[in-house]
């Protein structure tokens, strides 16, 4: 069912009309012809991108990550761990801690004591004196002036203004301005209602015209033409995309089969039947004898150089003996002891006792002998 759902388009409900049946097959054919090149290009781009990501981008990313790690991260870590942290710790943090503990803390305690014990009491006393002086010089005269001069004068002025201004203005407002304002408001209300009724009727007429002349035809066209066409185009795009995918994969398989049989197989056959035997023949007939001859020439050259060095060494020793004299010959009964070798080690120690070259035989084997 799932496969059928993905491959076969769902049937539309009845009542779509003859227009749907007429445009369905041509639309699907045209869409398939348009979508097929796009799908093939898309599949080719996908295959190319996967190959590039596998063969180029992954190794390049690993190389860039290793290069970044080697050139930036590790030097930065080493610089931070062995340069910045010691410099900050021993050049800044520890001196600041010592200065805070030994200098700033005692200085702060002294300043706090000076503030609490000396400055605060002095400021409090000076503030009390200034408060008393300002109260005596400024506040008391102002209070007396307000209480015994301004308040009586203000009360008298308020009574005079009430009888000369407020009461006449209240009478004019109540008996003149209020009736005049009511008449003007009633007139304006009538005018506004008439204008609202006119515009309301005009809006109803315009809305009816828009609905009848524009909305209804557009809705009919959208419902009976655009919706079936769009639905068919969407279904045709889905079907064409899947069919184009099948065709693109078939073309890809065909191209891969042709490349495998026309290019890879002949190249593999030529490599196995021609290149490998020719390479083995060249290796056995030319390269191996040439290698052996080169190795023999190298051995001969090394032996010649060794013999020349030995000849030069002997000639130099003979010349030294002729100039200085021969060294003292050891007595016949006391042969010079060679450099001793410690047991279990290949190093020679001049002062060590030379060990035996052969391990001693057991006593039973010696008795039997």
Secondary structure, DSSP 8 states (H G I E B T S, - for coil): -HHHHHHS-----TT--HHHHHHHHHHHHHHHHHHHHHHHHHHHHHHHHHHHIIIIIHHHHHHHHHHHIIIIIHHHHHHIIIIIHHHHIIIIIHHHHHHIIIIIHHHHHHHHHHIIIIIHHHHHHHHHHHHHHHIIIIIHHHHHHIIIIIHHHHHHHHHHHIIIIIHHHHHHIIIIIHHHHHHHHHHHHHHHHHHHHHHHHHHHHHHHHHIIIIIHHHHHHIIIIIHHHHHHHHHHHHHHHHHHHHHHHHHHHHHHHHHIIIIIHHHHHHIIIIIHHHHHHHIIIIIHHHHHHHHHHHHHHHHHHHHHHHHHHHHHHHHHHHHH-------TTS-----EE-TT---EETTS----SS----HHHHHH-
